[in-house]
Amino acid sequence: MNKVDETQQMVNAMKEKFGDGMPKSIEHIAALFPESLAVQRASSADSMYDPKSPFEQKIKTLIYLSAALATNNQACIKAQYNAAISQGATKEEIIAVIKIVRHAASSGTYGNAEYILENLNS
């Protein structure tokens, strides 16, 4: 199989996995610098598909979704939401992820304000 076929195979696999949620950037990367897709695929294999992972696939996807929400990565939010739903995530599980991420983000404000709080409390 040549590099063009390998690249298209990777893109097709991602389309199948993420459906309409596949980041549009993937097709641009495939056309402009396809070697990066192989790196992305290896990273995904190491993190999301590691057979030694203590987490089932749906849990790994929900963790990834929470990281995407926390970093405001819109393309990954859409892709991981679609993946989570296809893996059987429930509405309640998705809402719980959103609530946990919101809590973590707002709680971080207290940590970020430590210097100010320390000085106000002196």
PLY file of the C-alpha trace (Angstrom):
ply
format ascii 1.0
element vertex 122
property float x
property float y
property float z
element edge 121
property int vertex1
property int vertex2
end_header
0.00 0.00 0.00
1.42 3.41 -0.93
1.50 6.48 1.32
-1.50 8.11 -0.40
-3.61 4.98 0.18
-2.44 4.72 3.79
-3.32 8.36 4.42
-6.77 7.95 2.88
-7.31 4.81 4.94
-6.54 6.78 8.13
-8.90 9.60 7.09
-11.67 7.10 6.29
-11.22 5.38 9.67
-11.52 8.73 11.43
-14.64 9.60 9.42
-16.16 6.29 10.46
-15.27 6.82 14.12
-16.30 10.47 14.44
-18.93 10.83 11.70
-19.88 14.47 11.19
-17.74 15.29 14.23
-14.45 14.59 12.46
-12.38 17.78 12.61
-12.17 19.34 9.14
-8.51 20.01 9.82
-7.80 16.28 9.37
-8.48 16.39 5.64
-6.32 19.50 5.28
-3.49 17.84 7.19
-3.86 14.72 5.03
-3.42 16.86 1.91
-0.67 19.18 3.17
1.52 17.11 5.51
0.16 13.56 5.77
3.11 12.29 7.81
1.56 14.09 10.79
-1.49 11.83 10.62
0.76 8.86 11.34
2.07 10.66 14.43
-1.50 11.45 15.52
-2.50 7.84 14.95
0.40 6.60 17.09
-0.53 9.02 19.87
-4.12 7.87 19.71
-3.05 4.23 19.85
-0.87 4.95 22.89
-3.53 6.86 24.80
-6.98 5.88 23.60
-6.38 2.30 22.49
-3.73 1.06 24.91
-4.80 -2.48 25.81
-3.17 -2.09 29.23
-5.30 0.95 30.10
-7.32 0.51 33.29
-10.24 2.34 31.65
-12.87 1.03 29.28
-13.16 2.83 25.95
-16.21 4.93 26.84
-14.51 6.23 30.00
-11.37 7.18 28.02
-13.57 9.04 25.55
-15.37 10.88 28.36
-11.99 11.85 29.84
-10.90 13.12 26.43
-14.20 15.02 26.10
-13.60 16.67 29.47
-10.09 17.74 28.42
-11.49 19.13 25.15
-14.11 21.09 27.09
-11.51 22.41 29.54
-9.24 23.58 26.72
-12.12 24.88 24.55
-11.09 22.68 21.63
-14.29 22.88 19.60
-13.25 20.34 16.97
-12.36 17.76 19.64
-15.51 18.54 21.63
-17.64 17.64 18.61
-15.56 14.59 17.70
-15.41 13.17 21.23
-19.08 13.86 21.89
-20.00 11.88 18.77
-17.57 9.11 19.74
-18.97 8.97 23.29
-22.54 8.73 22.04
-21.59 5.96 19.59
-19.93 4.11 22.50
-23.14 4.21 24.51
-22.61 7.29 26.69
-25.89 8.49 28.12
-27.27 12.01 28.28
-26.74 11.87 32.05
-23.06 10.90 31.66
-22.44 13.74 29.21
-24.15 16.24 31.51
-22.09 14.95 34.45
-18.88 15.54 32.44
-19.98 19.11 31.68
-20.77 19.77 35.36
-17.42 18.35 36.52
-15.46 20.42 33.99
-17.40 23.56 34.93
-16.67 22.93 38.60
-12.96 22.35 37.94
-12.72 25.50 35.81
-14.45 27.71 38.38
-12.54 26.18 41.30
-9.30 27.04 39.55
-10.14 30.70 40.04
-9.51 30.31 43.79
-6.14 28.75 43.16
-5.27 31.45 40.63
-6.23 34.08 43.19
-3.98 32.66 45.93
-1.58 35.63 45.90
-4.46 38.10 46.12
-6.25 36.17 48.85
-3.04 35.81 50.84
-2.43 39.55 50.67
-6.04 40.44 51.50
-5.90 38.09 54.50
-2.72 39.68 55.93
0 1
1 2
2 3
3 4
4 5
5 6
6 7
7 8
8 9
9 10
10 11
11 12
12 13
13 14
14 15
15 16
16 17
17 18
18 19
19 20
20 21
21 22
22 23
23 24
24 25
25 26
26 27
27 28
28 29
29 30
30 31
31 32
32 33
33 34
34 35
35 36
36 37
37 38
38 39
39 40
40 41
41 42
42 43
43 44
44 45
45 46
46 47
47 48
48 49
49 50
50 51
51 52
52 53
53 54
54 55
55 56
56 57
57 58
58 59
59 60
60 61
61 62
62 63
63 64
64 65
65 66
66 67
67 68
68 69
69 70
70 71
71 72
72 73
73 74
74 75
75 76
76 77
77 78
78 79
79 80
80 81
81 82
82 83
83 84
84 85
85 86
86 87
87 88
88 89
89 90
90 91
91 92
92 93
93 94
94 95
95 96
96 97
97 98
98 99
99 100
100 101
101 102
102 103
103 104
104 105
105 106
106 107
107 108
108 109
109 110
110 111
111 112
112 113
113 114
114 115
115 116
116 117
117 118
118 119
119 120
120 121
